[in-house]
Each structure stands twice: as C-alpha cells, then as structure tokens.
Amino acid sequence: MPPQRIDLELSAKDRSLKVTSGGSRASIKGIEADEFPVVGAIGEAALTAVDARVLREALGEVVFAAASDESRPILTGVLTRLEGDTMTLAAADNYRIAVRTLVLARPVSVETTIVVPGRSYAELIRVLPDAEAPVEITITPNRSQVLFHVEGIDLVSRLIEGQFPNYEPVVPRKDAWTSRATVDREAFLAGTRRASFFARDSANIIKVEVGGEDGEASGVTISAHAADIGDNAETLEATVEGTPTTIAFNARYLTDVLGALGAEEAILELSGPLAPGVIRGVGKDDYVHVIMPVRTAS
C-alpha cells in the first residue's frame, strides 16, 4: 500500500472489509466471527517474570534444536524448568542438545517444569520487544496452557504432555574433554558454511580436526569431500589444548549453533572421534550445546 491514509470499512451484511488508499481499492471476504476459536483468559496470577531481551536471546540459542519430526511429540517441545531464581531451557532431538539458563526477575516458591511447543517459542521470539521489559509467565493449574504477557502482547500456548528425556547424563562435564579449541565464532561459522557446499552430496558430513597430526597445535581444520563435486579444506587460527582429535559432524548442526551462539568466540570440546562434541561460548557459562558425531569409514 502507498504510504498515505488507509480507510477501512467493514460490511457486516456480506462480511467483507473494504480497504481504500489513494487509487488503490480492495475488498476482502471474511467469515463469521463465531467460527474463530475461543481464546480463554488465564485467570491465575503470574507465576514469575523475566526480562524480554534476555528471554528472546535465550530462546534463540535453544529453539532450533527442538525436533521437527512429530513421531516423538515430546521432542518437538522445549523443556522449561522454573526453580528458585533460575529458568532452564532445554531442547533436543536425536542428534543434539541445547541447554540455556537465565535469571528470573522474580523467584518462584515451588519448582515447576513444563514442555512448551518449539513453534510457540519461535512465535514468542518474533513478538517479544528488544527492550528490558518484564515478560510475565502464567501457567494454568491443570498444566494445560501457559501465558506469556508483555505490555500490549499476550501469547497463549498449549503445553505438551509427557516426560521429557533426561538429557543431563548426556552433557559431558566441563573437565571431561581431551581436546579443546577456542576459535573466532564468525570465522568458524563461515568456514563450516564453505565446507558444507562440498558436503551436500556426501550426507552433509564435514570433518573437524583440532590440532595437527604431528601433535603440534595448528588450529582447527574444517574439510569436506564429495566424489562428484570435489573437496575443500580450511585451517582457522585457534587456541588449542590437549591431544589432536579429528571428528565428523553434520554440517547443518554445526552452522545452526554457531549462527545462534551469542558470543564472539566459540569453544569446541572433544573427548574422541566417537564421543559427543560440545560447543560453548567464551564468557557464557549459561549455555552448552552438544552435537553427536557422525561415524565415517575413515
């Protein structure tokens, strides 16, 4: 529409909306309002509140890891645990786990755990303001719905029933690594994306080598090979600790977390070629991301 006055005229008789602006005219057909689902109000008092900007950032680091396959509905949701003054968000599919903790603006007296659909959280990311406004969280007594309220916006979502898998034993301890590399996140992301172009015809597999084959620290090398396409290898400057290790990942899982990680430098922790890899952010003790490796012939 042109950037000028827009006139709206609703006709109750034929359920149409006439939209006029300058020389532009449109008529949009509608349906009976009674057919719209009833959005019931949640009459409970808010359980807690959290800063909108912090919540949006936290959700952005977690939601993408929720499963899209409806065969296991519980994994399409994000575990949300409210305990004391801490909110824990966890999402997982069969190949990765993302966990983020944040501080609540108002502590809860009773620990509460719910599973919110990943789609609902994705919508919440879109509507939350980029401001330090409090988002109030309310849960119905029967644990069937959750309400997120910020000034001018209410988002009501159903909750997913079921037991979310116990992900904590799968997350390696901070001191469990045998190889550790600290690398610029943007460079790591760009190198992974370049390698992914060559990996498309080889099950999207890329190899990540931490340290050199001769035992000397030589950065992080990302490589990919496809018989009909060609190959690619790129070495990034990195601070390397521990023993040299080469591991294979699905390129998409690596680009997903590196694109969402809210830190300038990423930490890659490995415990061997067949053990889960861990991505953290420098200065971000509140976030951990686990990626399962891919078995390769070599």
N, C-alpha and C positions, 0 to 999 in steps of 0.2 A: 504493500500500500504506500501511496505517496506520503511524505512527511507533513501532513496537514490534518485538519479536523476530520474526525471519523464519526458519522452519525449511525446509531444503531436503533432499529425499530423492530420490536417483537410483535408478531401477529399471533395471538392466542388461538384464533379461529383455525388457521391452517398450520399452526406450529412451525412457523418459519421466522428466520431472522434476516432482516434486510440491512445490508451494510453498504453505506454510501460515503464516498470520499472523492471530492472533485468530480472528475468524469468517470470514476470507477464505481460500478454498482454490482452487488452480488446478493443472491438470495440463498440462504442455507436452510435446508429442511431439517426439522428436529423430530423427536418422538415424545411421547407422554412422559412427563417428569416422574410419574408414579412407577415407571418401569426401572428407574435408576435405583441401584442397591442402597438400602438404608445404611448410613454411616452412623452407628450408635456412639453416643458420647461415653467416655470412660469417666465415671463419676468419682473415682478414687483420688485421694491426694497424691501428689507427685512423690515417687519413692526417693529420687535423688536428682541431681543436676550435674552437668558437665559443660565445660567451655566448648562453644560451637566450633571454633577454629581447630582446637586440639582434637575434637572428635572427628572432624572431617579428615584431618591428616591421618589419624589412626585408622579409620575405615579404609582410606585409600591404600594403606600398606597391607591390608588383610583381605578385603572382599574378593579380590581377583583370584585368590587361592581356593575359594569355595568351588565345589564340584558343579558342573553343569548337567551331568548325567542324572536323570531322575530315577534311575534304578535303585539308588540309595538316597532317599529324600533327605535324611538327616544331614548328609554331607553337602547338600545344597545350601545349608544354613551356616550361620556364624555363631559359635558358642559365645555367649555374653555372660560373664560372671561378675556380680557386684559383691564385693567383700570389703567391709571397713571403708577406707577412703580410696579403694583401688577398683578399677574396671579392667577386666581382662577380655580381650577379643581374640578368638582363635578360629581359623578356617583351615580345612584340609580336604584333599582328595586322595587318590591312591598314590600320588607321586610327590606331594609337597605339603608342608605345614607352615602356616604363618601365625605368629603369636605377637600381640602388641598389648602392653599395659599402659594405663594412663591414670592420672589422679582425678578423683571426683571432687566437684566443688562442694558437695555436701555428703558426708559419710552415711552409709546405711547401717542400721542396727542389726539387721538379720541378713546373712548371706543368701543371695538369690541368683539362680542360674537359669537362663532361658536360651533358646536357639531361635535366632531371627533369620528369616529368609535372606539369602545374599542379594536377591533382587530388591528387597525393601531397603536394605542398607545402601545399595547402589543409587536408588532414588533419593535417599536421605543426603548422600554426598552432593547431589545436584542442587538440592534446595537449601542446604544449610548456608547461612551467610558467612563470608570471610571476615568475621569480627569476633571479638571476645564477648559474645552474648551467651547467656546461660541456656542450655537445652535441658528442659525438664523431662524426666523419664518416668512414666507411669505404667504399671502392669496390673491387669485385671486379677482379682482374687483367684479365679479359676485357671490362671496362666494360659489363657487362650489368645490374648491380644496385648500389644504394647503400644503406647502412645509416646511420640517424641514431639514436644512442644517448644517452639521458639517464637518470639514475637511475630505475629502475623501468619504463622505456619503451624499446622497440625498434620502429622503423618501417623496414621494408624496402620498397624500391620498385624496379621495373624502370626502366631508362633508355631513352630514345628514341634510336634510331639515326638518323643523318643529319647534314647540315650546316646548322647554324643560320644564318639570313641575317646578313650583315654589316651591323649596324644603325648602326655608328659614323658613317659618312658622312651619315646622315640626321639625326643630332642636331646642331642648329646650335651654333656656337661661342658662348661666353658673351658675346662682344663683337659678335655679328652682328645684334643687334636694332636696330630703328629706333624702336620704341615699347615702353615699359616701364612697368608699373604695379605698385605694391605695395599690397595690399589685405588687410583682415582676412579670414582664411580662412573663418570661420564665416559672416560676412556674405555673402561671395562664394558659398558653398555654398547658403545659404538663398535668395538672390536667384536663383540658377540653378534651384533646385527650383521656385520660384514660376513662373518663366518657362516651365519645362518642362510645366506643366499646360496652358498655351495652345499649346505646340508639338506636342502629341501628334498632332494632325490635320494637321500640316504637316511630315511627315517628321522630327519631333523636332528641328527646326532652330531655334536661337536665335542672335541677333546680339549681339556684344560690341563696344562702342565704347570705345576708350581715348582720352581727351582730347576736347575739344569741336570742333565743326565750324569754329569761328572761330579755331582754333589755340591757344586758351587751355586750360590744364589744367583739366578739370572732372570728374575722377573717372572711374569705369568705369560705363558704362550697359549693362544687360542688357535685351534686348527680345525679344518673340516675337509672332507674328501668325498667326492661323488664320481663314480667311474665315467659317466657320460657328460659330466659338467666340467670337472677339474678339481683343483684343490686350493686351499688358502691357509696361510699361517701368519700370525701376527704376535709379536712379543711386546708386552706392556711393561713399563717400569713399575716396580713394586718392591715393597719391603718384605722379604721372605724370611721365615723362621722354620726350623725343623728340617725334616728329611724331604727329598724330592718325591713328588707324587703326581701321577697322571690319572685323570678321571674323565669319564664321559657323561655328558648331560644332554637332555633335550633342550635345544636352544631356546625354545619359547619360554620354558620355565625360568631360565636364567634372565632373559630380557624382561620378563614380567616383573620380577622382584627388583632388578636393577633400575627399571623405569619408575618404580613406585617408592623406592627407598629414599627417605628424607634425610640424606647425609651426603657430604661432599666426597667422602672416602668410604669404600666398601671393604669389609674383611671377609675373606674366604678361608674357612677352616675345614681341613680334611683329615680323615683318620684311615685313609687307604682307598684304593680304587673301587672297592665294592661297598664302602660304608657311606651313609648319608653325608652330603656336603652341607655346610652351614654358612649362611650369609648374615652378617651383622653390619651395622653402621658404626663408624668411628664416632664416639661420643653419644651413642644411642644404646644405653643399657636396657631400654624398654622394648626392644624389638629383636626377634630372632626368626629366621626363615630357614627351613630345612628342605633340601631337594634330594630326592632319591636318585642314585646314579643309574646309568644305563649299561648293561653288560654288552661288551663287544668281543669280536673274535680275537682281536689283538690286545 
